Amino acid sequence: MRVLGLMSGTSLDGIDAALVRFEGEAPGGVPRWELEAFRFTPYTDERRARISGAIETGSAAAIARLHADLGEWFAEAALALCESAGVPPARLAAIGSHGQTVWHAPPELERGATLQLGCAATIAERTGCPVVSDFRSRDVAAGGHGAPLIAWVDRVLFAHPERARVLANLGGIANATHVPAGGAGRLLAFDTGPGNALVDAAVERATEGAERFDRQGDRARRGRVMEDLLSLMLEDPYFAAEPPKTTGRERYGPATVGALIDRVAPMRPEEWDDLVATLTELTAATVADAITRWLEPRGVDEVIVAGGGASNTFLMERLSARLPNLAVHSARSIGLDPDAKEAVAFAALAWAHLRGLPANEPGATGAAGPRVLGSLTPGEGGGRNRGGGTGT
């Protein structure tokens, strides 16, 4: 069964597309799987501005139009991957599309709410493939956070038979999952706080849009941590809150960086690198603290890092320095492109939907129980998928 996963994350940099082949199941419902192809389609400046504007100040009309257009862009990314991989869309069992999160409110005094845009009907119409989408809503309706959904994937695809792992994903927002050896038992997974979102926003402000991220952490390496500012940010009560917990750009996004800049303004040119260094240290400190506080007591043999942050050499160095008792490795150490992990995850979640398998982890999300995630939009004019929905 071939499933194509699509992901557009909180960094708003573009669309990740992963073509994954699932073959049978091992005991316990675990599939054999292989990442056959991966492709990243960057957003143009205009598309990125559209998404950012809808998130920050979007009207109903702007959000409706963006929902339709994102469907077109996701379909383009899926078809481009199929073409580059030499796999016709007709050979896909389904496309799993996470969509673009434009708002995420975790359950607090009232139930949570989450909204991902990217019209599944448009993707199905353009590709002819069934589309599984809207993965988070069922978990939220069951009282959960709707995140991190990657916890189930970490168990099923990345558990090690003998070693307990922390699977950390450093995207715009960072999350971490503790997976016991063999994948058995209760998982603990949660958003630790900012990943790359604040660093990216600071670099964009510093370069007036000429750069969008700190390549290999070079700016942070040149800078000096503003200790007073770091201490102030570490007082954020989110970091000490007990899991389950989730967060997003609403809390750690460009507006946060704008407020920090106002606090330290006026800034000399060299102080921009100091701000990037401080925000990089914030990510390393909060991810490491979360692992030390809640996950390491469960027993941890290694930390495997995916997401864009895995390519930030300096951030990886700082994370390793703050976890001196643990081996910290890029996902490349287990044969996975770090940038592909989330797209692989939504291919796996679509696979689970097609098999009728619950794919949330109630212990991680806080949901009332296991739930089959996602909604299915038929392909091929609304009929059955080519090949009876199994793929080849």
C-alpha positions in Angstrom: 0.0 0.0 0.0 1.5 3.3 -1.1 0.4 6.4 0.8 1.6 10.0 0.1 1.8 12.2 3.2 1.6 16.0 3.0 2.7 18.5 5.7 2.9 22.2 6.0 4.2 23.2 9.4 4.3 26.2 11.7 7.5 27.5 10.0 5.4 28.3 6.9 8.3 27.6 4.7 6.6 25.1 2.3 5.1 21.7 1.7 6.8 18.4 2.6 5.6 15.4 0.6 6.6 11.9 1.4 5.8 8.7 -0.6 5.7 5.8 1.8 5.2 2.1 1.0 3.6 -0.1 3.7 3.8 -3.8 3.4 1.8 -6.1 5.6 1.9 -6.1 9.3 4.2 -7.6 11.9 2.7 -8.9 15.2 1.0 -6.2 17.1 -0.2 -4.4 13.9 3.1 -2.8 13.1 3.7 -2.4 9.3 6.9 -2.9 7.4 7.5 0.4 5.7 9.9 2.3 3.4 10.2 5.9 2.5 10.4 5.7 -1.3 10.6 9.4 -2.1 10.6 12.9 -0.4 10.2 16.3 -1.9 10.0 19.8 -0.5 8.1 22.5 -2.3 8.9 26.0 -0.9 6.2 28.6 -0.8 6.7 31.7 -2.9 6.9 35.0 -1.0 3.3 35.7 -2.0 1.9 32.4 -0.8 3.8 32.6 2.5 2.5 36.1 3.0 -1.1 34.9 2.3 -0.8 32.2 5.0 0.8 34.5 7.5 -1.8 37.2 7.0 -4.7 34.7 7.4 -3.2 33.5 10.6 -2.6 36.9 12.1 -5.5 39.0 10.8 -7.5 37.0 8.4 -11.1 37.7 7.6 -13.6 35.0 6.9 -13.3 35.7 3.2 -9.5 35.5 3.3 -9.5 32.2 5.2 -12.1 30.7 2.8 -10.0 31.7 -0.2 -6.8 30.4 1.4 -8.5 27.1 2.2 -9.3 26.6 -1.5 -5.9 27.7 -2.7 -4.0 25.6 -0.2 -5.9 22.6 -1.6 -4.5 23.5 -5.0 -1.0 23.9 -3.7 -1.1 20.6 -1.8 -2.3 18.9 -5.0 0.5 20.4 -7.0 3.1 19.2 -4.4 1.6 15.7 -4.4 1.6 15.5 -8.2 5.1 16.8 -8.4 6.4 14.1 -6.0 4.6 11.4 -8.0 6.2 12.7 -11.2 9.7 12.9 -9.8 9.3 9.4 -8.2 7.9 7.8 -11.4 4.8 6.6 -9.5 1.4 7.5 -11.1 -1.2 8.8 -8.7 -3.3 5.8 -9.7 -1.0 3.7 -7.7 -1.6 5.5 -4.4 -4.0 4.1 -1.9 -4.5 7.6 -0.5 -3.0 10.9 0.3 -2.8 11.9 3.9 -2.9 15.7 4.2 -2.4 17.4 7.5 -3.2 20.8 6.1 -2.0 24.1 7.4 -2.7 25.0 11.0 -4.1 28.5 11.3 -5.3 28.3 14.9 -4.8 25.9 17.7 -6.4 26.5 21.2 -5.7 23.7 23.7 -8.4 22.6 26.1 -8.2 24.7 29.3 -11.4 26.1 30.9 -13.4 24.9 27.8 -12.8 22.2 25.1 -10.0 22.8 22.7 -10.4 24.1 19.1 -8.1 23.5 16.1 -8.3 24.5 12.5 -6.2 23.2 9.6 -6.8 24.6 6.1 -6.3 22.9 2.7 -9.4 21.7 0.9 -9.3 17.9 0.8 -11.9 17.8 -2.0 -9.6 19.9 -4.2 -6.7 17.6 -3.6 -8.9 14.6 -4.4 -10.3 16.3 -7.5 -6.9 17.3 -8.9 -5.1 14.0 -8.2 -8.0 11.5 -8.5 -6.9 10.0 -5.1 -8.8 9.5 -1.9 -7.6 12.0 0.7 -7.6 11.5 4.5 -7.5 14.9 6.2 -8.6 16.7 9.4 -6.7 14.4 11.7 -6.8 16.5 14.8 -10.5 17.2 15.2 -11.6 13.8 16.5 -9.1 13.8 19.3 -10.1 17.4 20.2 -13.8 16.4 20.2 -12.9 13.5 22.6 -11.4 16.1 25.0 -7.8 15.9 23.8 -5.4 18.4 22.6 -5.3 17.0 19.1 -1.5 16.9 19.4 1.1 15.7 19.3 -0.4 13.1 16.9 3.2 12.1 16.0 3.3 10.0 19.3 1.5 7.0 17.7 3.8 7.2 14.7 6.8 7.3 17.0 5.6 4.1 18.6 4.7 2.2 15.5 7.5 3.3 13.1 10.4 4.2 15.3 10.4 2.1 18.5 13.7 0.2 19.1 13.4 -3.4 20.3 16.0 -2.8 23.1 16.5 0.9 23.6 14.2 3.5 25.1 14.0 6.5 22.9 13.0 10.1 23.0 11.9 11.2 19.6 12.2 15.0 19.4 10.9 17.0 16.5 12.2 20.5 16.2 9.9 22.2 13.7 8.4 25.6 14.3 7.2 24.2 17.6 9.1 21.5 19.4 7.7 18.3 20.7 9.1 15.1 22.3 7.8 11.5 22.7 9.1 8.9 25.1 8.9 5.5 23.5 9.8 2.5 25.8 12.0 -0.3 24.4 9.9 -2.4 22.1 7.2 0.3 22.0 5.2 -1.4 24.7 3.4 0.6 27.5 2.1 4.1 27.9 3.7 6.9 25.9 4.3 10.4 27.1 4.4 13.1 24.5 3.9 16.8 24.4 4.9 20.1 22.9 8.0 21.4 24.8 7.6 25.0 23.5 9.3 26.9 20.7 11.4 25.0 18.1 12.6 27.2 15.2 9.7 29.6 15.1 11.2 32.4 17.2 14.7 32.0 15.7 13.2 32.1 12.2 11.2 35.2 13.0 14.2 37.0 14.5 16.4 36.2 11.5 13.7 37.5 9.1 13.4 40.7 11.1 17.2 41.1 11.2 17.6 40.7 7.5 14.4 42.4 6.4 13.2 39.2 4.8 16.4 38.4 2.9 16.9 35.3 5.1 14.3 33.1 6.7 16.3 30.9 9.1 19.7 30.6 10.8 21.6 28.3 8.4 23.5 25.8 10.5 23.1 28.2 13.5 25.9 30.5 12.2 24.3 33.6 13.5 23.6 32.1 17.0 27.2 30.9 17.1 28.5 34.4 16.5 26.2 35.9 19.1 26.2 36.1 22.8 23.2 35.0 24.9 21.4 37.9 26.6 21.2 36.2 30.0 18.6 38.6 31.5 16.3 38.2 28.5 16.7 34.4 28.5 15.9 34.2 32.2 12.8 36.3 31.7 11.5 34.1 28.8 12.2 30.9 30.9 9.7 32.3 33.5 6.9 31.5 31.0 4.5 29.2 33.0 4.1 27.0 29.9 7.5 25.4 30.4 6.7 24.2 34.0 3.1 23.1 33.2 2.5 19.3 33.5 1.7 17.3 30.3 -0.5 16.9 28.4 0.1 20.2 26.8 0.3 21.8 23.4 1.1 25.2 22.0 1.6 27.0 18.6 2.5 30.2 16.8 -0.3 31.9 18.8 2.1 31.8 21.8 5.5 31.5 20.1 5.5 33.3 16.9 6.4 36.6 15.2 4.4 38.7 17.6 6.5 37.3 20.5 9.7 38.3 18.8 8.3 41.7 18.1 7.6 42.2 21.8 11.1 41.1 22.7 12.6 43.5 20.1 10.6 46.3 21.7 12.0 45.4 25.1 15.6 45.6 24.0 15.3 48.4 21.4 17.1 50.1 20.0 19.3 47.3 18.8 22.8 47.7 17.3 23.4 45.5 14.2 25.6 43.0 16.1 22.9 42.6 18.7 20.6 40.8 16.2 23.0 37.9 16.4 22.8 38.1 20.2 19.0 37.9 20.0 19.2 34.8 17.7 21.7 33.2 20.1 19.3 33.9 23.0 16.3 32.4 21.2 18.4 29.4 20.1 19.4 28.8 23.7 15.7 29.1 24.7 14.8 26.2 22.4 17.8 24.1 23.6 17.1 24.9 27.3 13.3 24.2 27.2 13.6 21.0 25.1 16.4 19.7 27.4 14.5 20.7 30.5 11.4 18.9 29.3 13.3 15.7 28.6 15.2 15.9 31.9 12.1 16.7 34.0 9.5 14.3 32.5 11.1 11.8 30.2 14.5 10.9 31.5 13.0 9.5 34.8 11.3 6.9 32.6 14.6 5.7 31.3 16.2 7.0 28.1 19.0 5.5 26.1 19.1 8.0 23.2 17.5 11.1 21.8 16.6 11.1 18.1 16.0 14.6 16.6 14.0 15.3 13.5 12.6 18.5 11.9 14.4 21.6 10.6 16.3 22.0 13.9 18.2 18.8 13.3 20.1 20.6 10.5 21.0 23.5 12.8 24.4 22.4 13.9 24.7 24.9 16.7 21.3 24.1 18.1 22.2 20.4 18.2 25.4 21.2 20.0 23.6 23.2 22.6 21.0 20.5 23.1 23.7 17.9 23.5 25.5 20.2 26.0 22.3 20.5 28.1 21.7 16.7 28.0 25.2 15.5 29.1 24.1 12.1 30.2 22.3 11.2 26.9 23.3 10.5 23.3 21.7 13.0 21.0 21.5 12.1 17.3 19.9 13.4 14.1 17.2 11.2 12.6 19.7 10.4 9.9 21.3 8.0 12.4 18.2 5.8 12.0 18.1 6.2 8.2 15.5 8.9 8.0 15.8 12.4 6.4 15.0 14.7 9.4 12.9 17.0 7.2 10.7 14.1 6.0 9.5 12.8 9.4 6.2 14.8 9.7 5.2 14.0 6.1 5.9 10.4 6.8 3.8 10.6 9.9 0.8 11.8 8.1 1.2 9.1 5.5 1.2 6.6 8.4 -1.9 8.2 10.0 -3.7 7.9 6.7 -2.6 4.3 6.5 -4.1 3.8 9.9 -7.4 5.4 8.9 -7.7 3.1 5.9 -7.1 0.1 8.2 -9.6 1.4 10.8 -6.9 1.6 13.4 -7.1 4.2 16.3 -4.0 6.4 15.9 -4.1 8.8 18.8 -2.3 8.2 22.1 -4.8 9.2 24.8 -2.1 9.3 27.4 -0.3 11.9 25.4 -3.2 14.0 24.0 -5.6 13.7 27.0 -8.4 12.3 24.9 -11.1 10.2 26.5 -9.9 7.1 24.6 -8.5 5.7 21.3 -10.0 7.1 18.2 -9.7 6.5 14.5 -8.4 9.9 13.1 -9.2 11.8 10.0 -12.0 12.1 7.4 -12.0 10.4 4.1 -12.7 12.2 0.8 -13.2 9.8 -2.1 -11.1 10.2 -5.2 -11.9 9.6 -8.9 -15.1 11.6 -9.0 -16.3 10.4 -5.7 -16.1 6.7 -6.5 -13.7 4.0 -5.2 -10.0 4.4 -5.6 -8.4 2.7 -8.5 -7.5 -0.8 -7.5 -10.2 -1.0 -4.9 -8.4 1.2 -2.4 -5.4 -1.0 -1.8 -2.7 0.5 -4.0 0.2 -1.5 -5.2 
